[in-house]
């Protein structure tokens, strides 16, 4: 999500481009009055295809619809973060994520990496900015939701007995005592709960928001919002 323009700015761009006889960007959705443009959507589709390692030629209408839904979610989260100073993630964390992406795309040389980025319409600087934004957003969500999660000893023991041990045995690994993996299980359960809370939170934000998508966009009207 790179640009959000208010309606006045959008109209001025529209008028200027129309006067020049150029093809103009168009509005594909609004979220509480904030505009999402076709170019925002196209960028999001290309970025998600890149992150998933999917060739652009294999992107479906369903993929595009999901990308627009996530753009709407990002706008809702941006509204919630207004007035909150979120520190930029450490460069080391961003660089590690970039390194992971290089490996996932099997780019062993800088030339092959740059060619891959170009094929999706990005450069190194743009990718780093997007990755940093994603990490910062994740941290904001975690900071809001994680403190509300409480995992008790009984829940950890149940997971150990019903989930952890069966998987361990199926893999042929040696059984380990609960005390040795309790911390790991607590983190797994905490993250699962955070994900559940996040889904519920987004649903609530959508139900309380005024969301419109254009009739000729490929995405369906978001659940809980108002599509037209």
C-alpha beads as a LAMMPS data file, in Angstrom:
LAMMPS data file: protein, C-alpha beads

228 atoms
227 bonds

1 atom types
1 bond types

-500.0 500.0 xlo xhi
-500.0 500.0 ylo yhi
-500.0 500.0 zlo zhi

Masses

1 110.0

Atoms # bond

1 1 1 0.000 0.000 0.000
2 1 1 2.142 2.879 -1.271
3 1 1 -0.179 5.831 -1.866
4 1 1 -3.378 7.004 -0.279
5 1 1 -4.807 10.244 -1.656
6 1 1 -7.743 12.216 -0.374
7 1 1 -10.588 12.900 -2.795
8 1 1 -9.547 16.482 -3.511
9 1 1 -6.070 15.416 -4.564
10 1 1 -7.532 12.585 -6.621
11 1 1 -9.851 14.953 -8.468
12 1 1 -7.007 17.336 -9.226
13 1 1 -4.952 14.479 -10.661
14 1 1 -7.939 13.299 -12.665
15 1 1 -8.579 16.737 -14.109
16 1 1 -4.931 17.313 -15.019
17 1 1 -4.471 13.932 -16.666
18 1 1 -7.756 14.157 -18.551
19 1 1 -6.742 17.573 -19.892
20 1 1 -3.486 16.055 -21.122
21 1 1 -5.358 13.196 -22.770
22 1 1 -3.617 10.520 -20.626
23 1 1 -5.043 7.299 -19.237
24 1 1 -5.645 7.961 -15.542
25 1 1 -5.574 5.877 -12.406
26 1 1 -8.961 4.935 -11.010
27 1 1 -10.477 4.332 -7.603
28 1 1 -11.142 0.659 -6.879
29 1 1 -12.148 0.972 -3.211
30 1 1 -12.652 3.427 -0.375
31 1 1 -12.183 2.659 3.307
32 1 1 -13.788 5.206 5.625
33 1 1 -13.254 7.805 2.927
34 1 1 -9.645 6.855 2.167
35 1 1 -8.953 5.934 -1.432
36 1 1 -7.362 2.772 -2.822
37 1 1 -6.277 3.214 -6.419
38 1 1 -5.933 0.746 -9.246
39 1 1 -2.160 1.256 -9.128
40 1 1 -2.132 0.401 -5.397
41 1 1 -4.026 -2.775 -6.196
42 1 1 -1.757 -3.736 -9.102
43 1 1 1.317 -3.177 -6.936
44 1 1 -0.163 -5.346 -4.169
45 1 1 -0.955 -8.145 -6.628
46 1 1 2.592 -8.121 -7.986
47 1 1 4.093 -8.004 -4.486
48 1 1 2.006 -10.914 -3.221
49 1 1 2.852 -12.962 -6.308
50 1 1 6.526 -12.248 -5.696
51 1 1 6.331 -13.165 -2.000
52 1 1 4.576 -16.437 -2.882
53 1 1 6.899 -17.234 -5.791
54 1 1 4.001 -17.284 -8.251
55 1 1 4.630 -16.153 -11.862
56 1 1 2.537 -13.113 -12.731
57 1 1 0.995 -15.016 -15.612
58 1 1 -0.539 -17.458 -13.122
59 1 1 -2.298 -14.791 -11.031
60 1 1 -6.056 -15.450 -11.000
61 1 1 -9.039 -13.183 -10.369
62 1 1 -9.332 -14.853 -6.975
63 1 1 -5.723 -13.889 -6.209
64 1 1 -6.477 -10.310 -7.192
65 1 1 -9.581 -10.305 -5.020
66 1 1 -7.606 -11.507 -2.013
67 1 1 -4.969 -8.864 -2.639
68 1 1 -7.613 -6.127 -2.601
69 1 1 -9.088 -7.527 0.593
70 1 1 -5.660 -7.372 2.216
71 1 1 -5.185 -3.795 1.008
72 1 1 -8.437 -2.929 2.746
73 1 1 -7.229 -4.682 5.903
74 1 1 -3.974 -2.717 5.751
75 1 1 -5.890 0.544 5.533
76 1 1 -7.984 -0.429 8.545
77 1 1 -4.812 -1.225 10.486
78 1 1 -3.228 2.040 9.363
79 1 1 -6.185 3.919 10.804
80 1 1 -5.760 2.096 14.110
81 1 1 -2.070 2.993 14.220
82 1 1 -2.583 6.728 13.706
83 1 1 -0.816 8.717 16.395
84 1 1 1.350 5.752 17.391
85 1 1 5.053 6.052 16.641
86 1 1 6.172 2.651 15.399
87 1 1 9.953 2.219 15.358
88 1 1 11.435 0.975 12.124
89 1 1 12.483 -2.681 12.292
90 1 1 16.226 -3.348 12.640
91 1 1 18.088 -3.407 9.347
92 1 1 19.385 -6.871 10.255
93 1 1 15.839 -8.226 10.379
94 1 1 14.947 -6.703 7.021
95 1 1 18.179 -7.971 5.467
96 1 1 17.533 -11.484 6.776
97 1 1 14.061 -11.496 5.241
98 1 1 15.539 -10.313 1.925
99 1 1 18.122 -13.096 2.120
100 1 1 15.348 -15.631 2.751
101 1 1 13.468 -14.342 -0.304
102 1 1 16.580 -14.678 -2.459
103 1 1 16.889 -18.305 -1.381
104 1 1 13.187 -18.964 -1.997
105 1 1 13.545 -17.584 -5.528
106 1 1 16.788 -19.567 -5.993
107 1 1 18.754 -16.411 -6.829
108 1 1 22.407 -17.240 -6.284
109 1 1 23.857 -14.151 -7.982
110 1 1 23.051 -10.468 -7.766
111 1 1 22.266 -10.477 -11.482
112 1 1 19.626 -13.195 -11.180
113 1 1 18.154 -11.442 -8.137
114 1 1 17.876 -8.104 -9.899
115 1 1 16.332 -9.797 -12.926
116 1 1 13.757 -11.485 -10.706
117 1 1 12.864 -8.212 -9.019
118 1 1 12.536 -6.503 -12.388
119 1 1 10.237 -9.243 -13.686
120 1 1 7.803 -8.340 -10.895
121 1 1 8.223 -4.603 -11.402
122 1 1 10.281 -3.853 -8.268
123 1 1 13.757 -2.686 -7.385
124 1 1 15.810 -3.393 -4.275
125 1 1 14.846 -0.184 -2.485
126 1 1 11.113 -0.720 -3.058
127 1 1 11.299 -4.295 -1.829
128 1 1 13.185 -3.303 1.323
129 1 1 10.562 -0.639 2.078
130 1 1 7.710 -3.114 1.641
131 1 1 9.387 -5.781 3.772
132 1 1 10.141 -3.234 6.505
133 1 1 6.510 -2.070 6.424
134 1 1 5.229 -5.644 6.767
135 1 1 7.521 -6.333 9.714
136 1 1 6.516 -3.077 11.423
137 1 1 2.817 -3.865 10.934
138 1 1 3.275 -7.345 12.376
139 1 1 5.022 -5.894 15.412
140 1 1 2.211 -3.406 15.988
141 1 1 -0.369 -6.183 15.856
142 1 1 1.686 -8.338 18.230
143 1 1 2.167 -5.430 20.648
144 1 1 -1.582 -4.873 20.771
145 1 1 -2.799 -8.473 21.009
146 1 1 -0.065 -10.579 22.629
147 1 1 -0.395 -9.022 26.128
148 1 1 -4.039 -10.157 26.227
149 1 1 -3.125 -13.830 25.723
150 1 1 -2.814 -16.119 28.737
151 1 1 -1.819 -19.773 28.286
152 1 1 -2.196 -21.911 31.398
153 1 1 -0.286 -25.054 32.349
154 1 1 -3.244 -27.335 31.649
155 1 1 -3.538 -26.081 28.063
156 1 1 0.185 -26.651 27.527
157 1 1 -0.058 -30.175 28.930
158 1 1 -3.053 -30.990 26.729
159 1 1 -1.226 -29.791 23.603
160 1 1 1.854 -31.806 24.607
161 1 1 -0.240 -34.970 25.061
162 1 1 -2.646 -34.616 22.142
163 1 1 -0.565 -32.820 19.499
164 1 1 3.141 -32.710 20.259
165 1 1 3.809 -36.305 21.302
166 1 1 1.825 -37.949 18.449
167 1 1 3.679 -35.838 15.871
168 1 1 6.985 -36.679 17.549
169 1 1 6.258 -40.394 17.461
170 1 1 5.113 -40.291 13.837
171 1 1 8.398 -38.643 12.876
172 1 1 10.367 -41.380 14.636
173 1 1 12.040 -38.921 16.995
174 1 1 12.883 -39.708 20.594
175 1 1 10.279 -38.622 23.134
176 1 1 11.195 -35.544 25.157
177 1 1 9.784 -34.543 28.551
178 1 1 7.164 -31.832 28.833
179 1 1 9.482 -29.619 30.860
180 1 1 11.963 -29.502 27.977
181 1 1 9.427 -28.202 25.446
182 1 1 6.911 -26.312 27.591
183 1 1 8.320 -22.939 26.533
184 1 1 8.141 -23.857 22.854
185 1 1 4.570 -25.104 23.224
186 1 1 3.564 -21.944 25.081
187 1 1 4.874 -19.851 22.176
188 1 1 3.035 -21.995 19.603
189 1 1 -0.234 -21.673 21.498
190 1 1 0.297 -17.962 22.069
191 1 1 0.841 -17.359 18.371
192 1 1 -2.236 -19.395 17.489
193 1 1 -4.307 -17.307 19.880
194 1 1 -2.855 -14.051 18.540
195 1 1 -3.830 -15.152 15.022
196 1 1 -7.372 -15.906 16.173
197 1 1 -7.643 -12.546 17.939
198 1 1 -6.281 -10.798 14.858
199 1 1 -8.922 -12.380 12.622
200 1 1 -11.664 -11.405 15.058
201 1 1 -10.291 -7.871 15.362
202 1 1 -10.231 -7.378 11.593
203 1 1 -13.784 -8.677 11.316
204 1 1 -14.862 -6.145 13.945
205 1 1 -13.033 -3.309 12.202
206 1 1 -14.705 -4.203 8.903
207 1 1 -18.159 -4.370 10.473
208 1 1 -17.671 -0.918 12.006
209 1 1 -16.242 0.666 8.863
210 1 1 -17.633 2.125 5.677
211 1 1 -16.080 0.095 2.871
212 1 1 -16.953 0.379 -0.823
213 1 1 -15.462 -1.493 -3.768
214 1 1 -16.095 -0.516 -7.371
215 1 1 -18.657 -2.570 -9.262
216 1 1 -16.173 -3.472 -12.010
217 1 1 -13.310 -4.575 -9.763
218 1 1 -12.422 -8.263 -9.760
219 1 1 -12.757 -8.527 -5.991
220 1 1 -15.975 -9.355 -4.208
221 1 1 -17.279 -6.832 -1.664
222 1 1 -15.401 -7.492 1.592
223 1 1 -17.298 -9.450 4.233
224 1 1 -18.625 -7.180 6.935
225 1 1 -18.278 -4.061 4.811
226 1 1 -20.428 -2.394 2.219
227 1 1 -19.674 -3.134 -1.418
228 1 1 -21.135 -1.379 -4.392

Bonds

1 1 1 2
2 1 2 3
3 1 3 4
4 1 4 5
5 1 5 6
6 1 6 7
7 1 7 8
8 1 8 9
9 1 9 10
10 1 10 11
11 1 11 12
12 1 12 13
13 1 13 14
14 1 14 15
15 1 15 16
16 1 16 17
17 1 17 18
18 1 18 19
19 1 19 20
20 1 20 21
21 1 21 22
22 1 22 23
23 1 23 24
24 1 24 25
25 1 25 26
26 1 26 27
27 1 27 28
28 1 28 29
29 1 29 30
30 1 30 31
31 1 31 32
32 1 32 33
33 1 33 34
34 1 34 35
35 1 35 36
36 1 36 37
37 1 37 38
38 1 38 39
39 1 39 40
40 1 40 41
41 1 41 42
42 1 42 43
43 1 43 44
44 1 44 45
45 1 45 46
46 1 46 47
47 1 47 48
48 1 48 49
49 1 49 50
50 1 50 51
51 1 51 52
52 1 52 53
53 1 53 54
54 1 54 55
55 1 55 56
56 1 56 57
57 1 57 58
58 1 58 59
59 1 59 60
60 1 60 61
61 1 61 62
62 1 62 63
63 1 63 64
64 1 64 65
65 1 65 66
66 1 66 67
67 1 67 68
68 1 68 69
69 1 69 70
70 1 70 71
71 1 71 72
72 1 72 73
73 1 73 74
74 1 74 75
75 1 75 76
76 1 76 77
77 1 77 78
78 1 78 79
79 1 79 80
80 1 80 81
81 1 81 82
82 1 82 83
83 1 83 84
84 1 84 85
85 1 85 86
86 1 86 87
87 1 87 88
88 1 88 89
89 1 89 90
90 1 90 91
91 1 91 92
92 1 92 93
93 1 93 94
94 1 94 95
95 1 95 96
96 1 96 97
97 1 97 98
98 1 98 99
99 1 99 100
100 1 100 101
101 1 101 102
102 1 102 103
103 1 103 104
104 1 104 105
105 1 105 106
106 1 106 107
107 1 107 108
108 1 108 109
109 1 109 110
110 1 110 111
111 1 111 112
112 1 112 113
113 1 113 114
114 1 114 115
115 1 115 116
116 1 116 117
117 1 117 118
118 1 118 119
119 1 119 120
120 1 120 121
121 1 121 122
122 1 122 123
123 1 123 124
124 1 124 125
125 1 125 126
126 1 126 127
127 1 127 128
128 1 128 129
129 1 129 130
130 1 130 131
131 1 131 132
132 1 132 133
133 1 133 134
134 1 134 135
135 1 135 136
136 1 136 137
137 1 137 138
138 1 138 139
139 1 139 140
140 1 140 141
141 1 141 142
142 1 142 143
143 1 143 144
144 1 144 145
145 1 145 146
146 1 146 147
147 1 147 148
148 1 148 149
149 1 149 150
150 1 150 151
151 1 151 152
152 1 152 153
153 1 153 154
154 1 154 155
155 1 155 156
156 1 156 157
157 1 157 158
158 1 158 159
159 1 159 160
160 1 160 161
161 1 161 162
162 1 162 163
163 1 163 164
164 1 164 165
165 1 165 166
166 1 166 167
167 1 167 168
168 1 168 169
169 1 169 170
170 1 170 171
171 1 171 172
172 1 172 173
173 1 173 174
174 1 174 175
175 1 175 176
176 1 176 177
177 1 177 178
178 1 178 179
179 1 179 180
180 1 180 181
181 1 181 182
182 1 182 183
183 1 183 184
184 1 184 185
185 1 185 186
186 1 186 187
187 1 187 188
188 1 188 189
189 1 189 190
190 1 190 191
191 1 191 192
192 1 192 193
193 1 193 194
194 1 194 195
195 1 195 196
196 1 196 197
197 1 197 198
198 1 198 199
199 1 199 200
200 1 200 201
201 1 201 202
202 1 202 203
203 1 203 204
204 1 204 205
205 1 205 206
206 1 206 207
207 1 207 208
208 1 208 209
209 1 209 210
210 1 210 211
211 1 211 212
212 1 212 213
213 1 213 214
214 1 214 215
215 1 215 216
216 1 216 217
217 1 217 218
218 1 218 219
219 1 219 220
220 1 220 221
221 1 221 222
222 1 222 223
223 1 223 224
224 1 224 225
225 1 225 226
226 1 226 227
227 1 227 228
